[in-house]
Amino acid sequence: MNHATIPAASPHLPAVGTAASFAPALAYLRHAIDEHAIVAVTDRAGRIVEVNDRFCTISKYTREELIGKDHRLINSGHHPKSFFKEMWATVLQGRVWRGDIRNRAKDGFLYWVQTTIVPMFDAQSRVSHLVSLRTDITEQKSLQEALLHARYDLEIRVAQRTEALHISVAESIRQKEALAKSEERYALAARGSNDGLWDWDLQRNEIFLSERWKRILGIDGPSGITGPAIWFDRIHPYDLCQLEADIEICRSRDGSHLRNEHRLRHEDGTWRHVLCTALLVRNDDGTARRLVGSIADISQRKSIEARLLHEATHDSLTGLPNRTLFRHRLDHCIQHARTDPAHQFAVLFLDLDRFKTINDGLGHHVGDELLKRAGRILRDCVRPTESASFIVRGHTVARMGGDEFTILLDAITEKQQVIDLARK
């Protein structure tokens, strides 16, 4: 399970003069999420307040049966209580929770969903609602299990064939036929999976990459055996250390499974987010022999998550950080100053004179344009230039609401710098 801390955010985007300019983007975002994900919204007590059609379809419950209930309605009993206790502790602390959950539909059908839970906040920065984005991975789980069983079955039968060379020709033919069927099952399972399969021989340092693995990254050519460099040379520098650490943990005496998200460079130069899962195969003496797994392209899911996070922490009219993000960064500066007495920061608060007169006399659309222009001017004022007598580091220009703006200057060295900026 992965967790990420996000700044406290309101459950809705800040109100701006009119929402007409933002409505199409919001509708498009909601349509994209509904098409891609199974979505549910609950209050902080866990009661469901909204679900989309995909949730009703997979759970076999109607919207009326779900609203007002909690997720215990679809609890399969597969996970221990500690699993959900840790999940709730994470989201109620304002952090994003990610993990795979096995649920039970109304008709008893068990299904797996890859889940991301994003906490949303009220005006007092308290968790008020939870937005759950899920992807149905039941087929993926079944295919992975089938792949592992097929591979293990193949190894067992090859070993039996080696040990039983003294048996009769008829028995040898029977074993060959059984081996062929096992290989056929594995090949069919590999072709049916949308994931890129790989098999790393740790002792020879050779890796088998399926054709689908290469297609995810735009690489031409059939499946085949190559060196690990074709993979590791494409990993984003910021993600490489974590993947190497996760592999070492998997290869340790207590490890057996690998799960890691990282970015890989596509042939067109872009970065693709992938989910990498694998199982470690050991020798009889316990040493690591092979690592067998797959990668799945999760770029679309990552894009939606980033869009949701940005909308929750930025003003939709000016594009500036909103009140919640400003308070988060201000708290960070305060904590820094407590641990380092030499660290100084300053906060400037300003509003627009006679803004209500402009709004009432010329219309909200003129007022909106004035707010956007004011935001740009404030950004330009704190942007460092070659002729500036000092460099502003870690500055934040935020819109607090209405015609109110704030500027947070971090790592200043003298008060005169703040006065000079205010006079701009």
C-alpha positions as CSV (number, residue, x, y, z in Angstrom):
1,M,0.0,0.0,0.0
2,N,1.3,3.5,-0.9
3,H,0.4,6.7,0.9
4,A,1.0,10.3,-0.1
5,T,0.5,13.4,2.0
6,I,-1.4,16.2,0.4
7,P,-2.1,19.7,1.7
8,A,-5.5,20.1,3.4
9,A,-8.1,21.1,0.7
10,S,-11.7,22.0,0.6
11,P,-14.1,19.4,-0.8
12,H,-15.1,21.9,-3.5
13,L,-13.3,24.3,-5.8
14,P,-13.3,28.0,-4.5
15,A,-16.3,30.0,-5.7
16,V,-15.5,32.5,-8.4
17,G,-17.7,35.3,-9.8
18,T,-19.4,32.8,-12.2
19,A,-18.6,29.2,-12.7
20,A,-19.6,29.2,-16.4
21,S,-15.9,29.3,-17.6
22,F,-15.0,26.4,-15.3
23,A,-18.1,24.2,-15.8
24,P,-17.0,22.6,-19.1
25,A,-13.6,21.6,-17.7
26,L,-15.2,20.2,-14.6
27,A,-17.8,18.3,-16.7
28,Y,-15.0,16.9,-18.9
29,L,-12.9,15.8,-15.9
30,R,-15.9,14.1,-14.3
31,H,-16.8,12.4,-17.6
32,A,-13.2,11.2,-18.0
33,I,-13.1,9.8,-14.4
34,D,-16.5,8.1,-14.8
35,E,-15.4,6.4,-18.0
36,H,-12.1,5.2,-16.5
37,A,-12.8,4.5,-12.8
38,I,-15.3,3.1,-10.3
39,V,-16.1,6.2,-8.1
40,A,-17.6,6.5,-4.7
41,V,-17.8,9.5,-2.3
42,T,-18.3,9.0,1.4
43,D,-18.5,11.3,4.4
44,R,-15.8,11.0,7.1
45,A,-17.9,8.4,8.9
46,G,-17.7,6.2,5.9
47,R,-21.4,6.6,4.8
48,I,-21.7,6.6,1.0
49,V,-23.1,9.9,-0.4
50,E,-22.5,9.4,-4.1
51,V,-21.5,6.6,-6.5
52,N,-21.2,6.4,-10.3
53,D,-22.8,3.9,-12.7
54,R,-19.6,1.7,-12.8
55,F,-19.8,1.2,-9.0
56,C,-23.4,0.0,-9.3
57,T,-22.6,-2.2,-12.2
58,I,-19.7,-4.1,-10.5
59,S,-21.3,-4.3,-7.1
60,K,-24.8,-5.3,-8.5
61,Y,-26.4,-2.9,-6.0
62,T,-28.6,-0.1,-7.0
63,R,-27.7,3.5,-6.2
64,E,-30.6,3.6,-3.7
65,E,-29.3,0.5,-1.9
66,L,-25.8,2.0,-1.6
67,I,-26.5,5.7,-0.6
68,G,-26.4,6.0,3.2
69,K,-24.6,2.7,3.7
70,D,-20.9,2.1,4.3
71,H,-18.5,-0.2,2.5
72,R,-19.1,-3.0,4.9
73,L,-22.0,-3.8,2.5
74,I,-19.5,-5.1,0.0
75,N,-16.9,-6.4,2.4
76,S,-15.7,-9.9,1.3
77,G,-14.1,-10.8,4.6
78,H,-10.8,-11.4,2.7
79,H,-8.8,-8.6,4.5
80,P,-8.1,-8.5,8.3
81,K,-9.5,-5.7,10.4
82,S,-6.0,-4.3,10.7
83,F,-6.0,-3.7,7.0
84,F,-9.0,-1.3,7.1
85,K,-7.8,0.2,10.4
86,E,-4.6,1.3,8.8
87,M,-6.5,2.6,5.7
88,W,-8.8,4.8,7.9
89,A,-5.9,6.0,10.0
90,T,-4.1,7.2,6.8
91,V,-7.0,9.0,5.1
92,L,-8.2,10.7,8.3
93,Q,-4.7,12.1,8.7
94,G,-5.3,13.8,5.3
95,R,-3.1,11.4,3.3
96,V,-3.9,9.6,0.1
97,W,-4.2,5.8,0.5
98,R,-3.6,3.3,-2.3
99,G,-4.0,-0.5,-2.3
100,D,-5.8,-3.5,-3.8
101,I,-9.1,-4.6,-2.2
102,R,-11.2,-7.7,-2.7
103,N,-14.9,-7.0,-2.5
104,R,-18.1,-9.1,-2.7
105,A,-21.0,-8.1,-5.1
106,K,-24.6,-8.5,-4.2
107,D,-24.8,-11.8,-5.9
108,G,-21.8,-13.1,-4.1
109,F,-19.3,-12.6,-6.9
110,L,-15.8,-11.7,-5.6
111,Y,-13.9,-9.0,-7.4
112,W,-10.7,-7.1,-7.0
113,V,-10.3,-3.3,-7.3
114,Q,-7.1,-1.2,-7.4
115,T,-8.1,1.7,-5.1
116,T,-7.0,5.3,-4.6
117,I,-8.7,7.2,-1.7
118,V,-8.3,11.0,-1.8
119,P,-9.4,12.9,1.4
120,M,-11.2,16.2,0.8
121,F,-11.3,19.0,3.4
122,D,-13.8,21.6,4.6
123,A,-13.0,25.3,5.2
124,Q,-11.5,24.5,8.6
125,S,-9.0,22.0,7.0
126,R,-10.8,19.0,8.5
127,V,-11.4,15.8,6.5
128,S,-15.0,16.0,5.4
129,H,-15.4,13.6,2.5
130,L,-13.4,10.8,0.9
131,V,-13.3,10.3,-2.9
132,S,-12.5,6.7,-3.9
133,L,-11.2,5.9,-7.4
134,R,-11.2,2.2,-8.3
135,T,-10.1,0.1,-11.2
136,D,-11.4,-3.4,-11.8
137,I,-8.3,-5.7,-11.7
138,T,-10.2,-9.0,-11.2
139,E,-9.1,-10.3,-14.6
140,Q,-5.5,-9.1,-14.1
141,K,-5.4,-11.0,-10.7
142,S,-6.8,-14.1,-12.4
143,L,-4.3,-13.9,-15.2
144,Q,-1.4,-13.3,-12.9
145,E,-2.4,-16.4,-10.9
146,A,-2.9,-18.4,-14.1
147,L,0.6,-17.3,-15.3
148,L,2.3,-18.3,-12.1
149,H,0.5,-21.6,-12.0
150,A,1.3,-22.3,-15.6
151,R,5.0,-21.4,-15.1
152,Y,5.3,-23.6,-12.0
153,D,3.5,-26.4,-13.7
154,L,5.9,-26.1,-16.6
155,E,9.0,-26.3,-14.3
156,I,7.6,-29.3,-12.4
157,R,6.9,-31.2,-15.6
158,V,10.4,-30.4,-17.1
159,A,12.0,-31.7,-13.8
160,Q,9.9,-34.8,-13.9
161,R,10.9,-35.4,-17.6
162,T,14.6,-35.1,-16.7
163,E,14.3,-37.5,-13.7
164,A,12.3,-40.0,-15.7
165,L,14.5,-40.7,-18.7
166,H,14.5,-44.4,-17.9
167,I,10.8,-44.8,-18.4
168,S,9.3,-46.3,-21.5
169,V,8.8,-44.5,-24.8
170,A,5.1,-44.4,-24.3
171,E,5.5,-42.7,-20.9
172,S,8.0,-40.3,-22.5
173,I,5.5,-39.4,-25.2
174,R,2.8,-38.8,-22.6
175,Q,5.0,-36.4,-20.7
176,K,5.9,-34.5,-23.8
177,E,2.2,-34.1,-24.6
178,A,1.5,-32.8,-21.1
179,L,4.4,-30.4,-21.4
180,A,3.0,-29.1,-24.7
181,K,-0.4,-28.5,-23.2
182,S,1.2,-26.6,-20.2
183,E,3.2,-24.4,-22.6
184,E,0.1,-23.7,-24.6
185,R,-1.8,-22.6,-21.5
186,Y,1.0,-20.3,-20.6
187,A,1.2,-18.8,-24.1
188,L,-2.6,-18.3,-24.2
189,A,-2.6,-16.6,-20.8
190,A,0.3,-14.3,-21.9
191,R,-1.5,-13.3,-25.0
192,G,-4.7,-12.6,-23.1
193,S,-3.0,-10.3,-20.6
194,N,-2.7,-6.6,-21.3
195,D,0.4,-6.4,-19.1
196,G,4.0,-6.7,-20.2
197,L,5.5,-9.9,-18.9
198,W,9.1,-10.3,-17.9
199,D,11.3,-13.1,-16.5
200,W,14.6,-12.2,-15.0
201,D,17.3,-15.0,-14.5
202,L,19.2,-13.5,-11.6
203,Q,22.1,-16.0,-11.8
204,R,22.8,-15.4,-15.5
205,N,21.6,-11.7,-15.4
206,E,19.4,-12.3,-18.5
207,I,15.9,-11.1,-18.8
208,F,13.0,-12.2,-21.0
209,L,10.7,-9.4,-22.2
210,S,7.4,-10.2,-23.8
211,E,6.2,-8.4,-27.0
212,R,3.6,-6.6,-25.0
213,W,6.3,-5.3,-22.6
214,K,8.1,-3.7,-25.5
215,R,4.9,-2.3,-27.1
216,I,4.1,-0.4,-23.8
217,L,7.3,1.6,-24.4
218,G,7.0,1.8,-28.2
219,I,9.9,-0.7,-28.8
220,D,9.7,-2.6,-32.1
221,G,10.5,-6.3,-32.2
222,P,9.2,-9.7,-30.8
223,S,9.7,-11.0,-27.4
224,G,13.1,-12.3,-26.5
225,I,16.0,-12.6,-24.0
226,T,18.3,-9.6,-23.4
227,G,20.2,-7.8,-20.7
228,P,18.5,-5.8,-17.9
229,A,20.0,-2.6,-19.3
230,I,17.1,-2.2,-21.8
231,W,14.8,-1.8,-18.8
232,F,17.0,0.0,-16.2
233,D,18.4,2.6,-18.6
234,R,14.9,3.8,-19.3
235,I,13.9,4.3,-15.6
236,H,13.4,7.9,-14.4
237,P,16.4,8.9,-12.3
238,Y,14.2,9.9,-9.4
239,D,12.6,6.4,-9.4
240,L,15.6,4.2,-9.9
241,C,16.9,4.1,-6.3
242,Q,13.5,3.1,-4.9
243,L,13.1,0.3,-7.4
244,E,16.5,-1.1,-6.7
245,A,15.8,-0.9,-3.0
246,D,12.5,-2.8,-3.4
247,I,14.2,-5.5,-5.5
248,E,16.9,-6.0,-2.8
249,I,14.1,-6.3,-0.2
250,C,12.4,-8.9,-2.4
251,R,15.6,-10.8,-2.8
252,S,16.3,-10.9,0.9
253,R,15.7,-14.0,2.9
254,D,12.3,-12.7,4.1
255,G,11.1,-11.3,0.7
256,S,9.0,-13.0,-2.0
257,H,6.9,-10.3,-3.7
258,L,7.8,-7.1,-5.5
259,R,5.4,-4.2,-6.0
260,N,6.7,-0.8,-7.3
261,E,5.4,2.1,-9.3
262,H,8.0,4.0,-11.5
263,R,8.4,5.9,-14.7
264,L,9.8,4.5,-18.0
265,R,11.0,6.5,-21.0
266,H,8.9,5.8,-24.1
267,E,10.5,5.7,-27.5
268,D,8.8,9.0,-28.3
269,G,10.6,10.6,-25.3
270,T,7.7,10.9,-22.9
271,W,7.5,9.2,-19.5
272,R,5.0,6.4,-18.9
273,H,3.9,5.4,-15.3
274,V,3.9,1.7,-14.8
275,L,3.0,-0.7,-12.0
276,C,5.5,-3.4,-11.6
277,T,4.6,-6.6,-9.7
278,A,6.7,-9.8,-9.4
279,L,7.2,-13.1,-7.6
280,L,10.7,-14.3,-6.5
281,V,11.6,-18.0,-7.3
282,R,14.3,-19.5,-5.1
283,N,16.7,-22.5,-5.4
284,D,16.5,-25.4,-2.9
285,D,19.1,-23.7,-0.7
286,G,17.0,-20.5,-0.5
287,T,19.1,-18.3,-2.9
288,A,17.3,-16.1,-5.3
289,R,17.1,-17.7,-8.8
290,R,14.5,-15.8,-10.8
291,L,12.2,-12.9,-10.6
292,V,9.0,-13.3,-12.7
293,G,6.4,-10.5,-13.1
294,S,4.7,-7.9,-15.2
295,I,4.3,-4.2,-15.8
296,A,1.0,-2.4,-16.4
297,D,0.7,1.1,-17.9
298,I,-1.1,3.3,-15.3
299,S,-0.3,6.7,-17.0
300,Q,-3.9,7.6,-17.4
301,R,-4.7,6.9,-13.7
302,K,-1.7,9.0,-12.6
303,S,-2.8,11.9,-14.9
304,I,-6.3,11.9,-13.3
305,E,-4.8,11.8,-9.8
306,A,-2.5,14.7,-10.5
307,R,-5.4,16.7,-12.0
308,L,-7.6,16.1,-8.9
309,L,-4.8,17.1,-6.6
310,H,-4.1,20.3,-8.5
311,E,-7.8,21.3,-8.6
312,A,-8.0,20.8,-4.9
313,T,-5.1,23.0,-4.0
314,H,-5.3,25.9,-6.6
315,D,-7.7,28.7,-7.4
316,S,-9.6,27.8,-10.6
317,L,-9.8,31.5,-11.8
318,T,-6.3,32.8,-11.3
319,G,-4.4,29.5,-11.2
320,L,-2.7,30.7,-7.9
321,P,-2.4,28.5,-4.8
322,N,-5.6,28.6,-2.8
323,R,-6.1,29.3,1.0
324,T,-5.5,25.6,1.9
325,L,-2.1,25.3,0.1
326,F,-1.1,28.7,1.4
327,R,-1.8,27.6,5.0
328,H,0.2,24.4,4.4
329,R,3.2,26.3,3.2
330,L,2.9,28.9,6.0
331,D,2.9,26.0,8.6
332,H,6.0,24.6,7.0
333,C,7.8,28.0,7.3
334,I,6.7,28.3,11.0
335,Q,8.1,24.8,11.8
336,H,11.4,25.7,10.0
337,A,11.7,28.9,12.0
338,R,11.2,27.0,15.2
339,T,14.1,24.6,14.5
340,D,16.3,27.3,12.9
341,P,16.2,30.7,14.7
342,A,18.1,32.3,11.8
343,H,15.4,31.4,9.3
344,Q,13.1,34.3,8.6
345,F,9.9,34.7,6.5
346,A,7.3,37.3,6.0
347,V,3.6,37.4,5.0
348,L,1.9,40.3,3.1
349,F,-1.9,40.6,2.9
350,L,-3.6,42.8,0.4
351,D,-7.0,43.3,-1.3
352,L,-8.3,45.4,-4.2
353,D,-9.8,48.8,-3.3
354,R,-13.4,49.4,-4.6
355,F,-13.5,45.9,-6.1
356,K,-17.2,45.6,-5.2
357,T,-17.9,48.8,-7.2
358,I,-16.3,47.3,-10.3
359,N,-18.1,44.0,-9.9
360,D,-21.5,45.7,-9.4
361,G,-21.0,48.4,-12.0
362,L,-19.2,46.6,-14.9
363,G,-20.2,43.0,-14.2
364,H,-18.6,39.9,-12.8
365,H,-16.8,39.1,-16.0
366,V,-14.9,42.3,-15.7
367,G,-14.2,41.6,-12.0
368,D,-12.9,38.1,-12.9
369,E,-10.5,39.6,-15.5
370,L,-9.3,42.1,-12.9
371,L,-8.6,39.3,-10.4
372,K,-6.6,37.3,-13.0
373,R,-4.6,40.4,-14.0
374,A,-3.9,41.2,-10.3
375,G,-2.7,37.6,-9.8
376,R,-0.3,37.9,-12.8
377,I,1.0,41.3,-11.5
378,L,1.7,39.9,-8.1
379,R,3.5,36.9,-9.5
380,D,5.7,39.2,-11.6
381,C,6.5,41.3,-8.5
382,V,8.0,38.4,-6.6
383,R,9.7,36.8,-9.6
384,P,13.5,37.3,-9.3
385,T,15.3,39.2,-12.1
386,E,18.9,39.9,-13.0
387,S,18.7,43.4,-11.6
388,A,17.0,42.5,-8.3
389,S,19.0,43.3,-5.2
390,F,17.9,40.1,-3.6
391,I,16.5,36.7,-4.7
392,V,13.1,35.5,-3.4
393,R,13.2,31.8,-2.7
394,G,10.3,29.6,-2.0
395,H,7.8,32.5,-2.4
396,T,4.0,31.8,-2.7
397,V,1.4,34.2,-4.1
398,A,-2.1,32.9,-3.2
399,R,-5.7,34.0,-3.6
400,M,-7.5,33.7,-0.3
401,G,-11.0,34.3,-1.7
402,G,-12.9,37.3,-3.2
403,D,-10.4,40.1,-3.8
404,E,-8.0,39.0,-1.1
405,F,-4.4,37.9,-1.9
406,T,-1.4,36.9,0.3
407,I,2.3,36.7,-0.4
408,L,4.6,34.4,1.6
409,L,8.3,35.2,1.3
410,D,10.5,32.5,2.6
411,A,14.2,32.6,3.5
412,I,14.6,36.4,3.7
413,T,17.7,38.0,5.2
414,E,16.4,41.5,6.2
415,K,13.2,43.4,6.7
416,Q,14.0,46.0,4.1
417,Q,13.6,43.3,1.4
418,V,9.9,43.0,2.4
419,I,9.4,46.7,2.5
420,D,11.0,47.1,-1.0
421,L,8.6,44.4,-2.3
422,A,5.6,46.0,-0.7
423,R,6.4,49.3,-2.4
424,K,6.2,47.7,-5.8
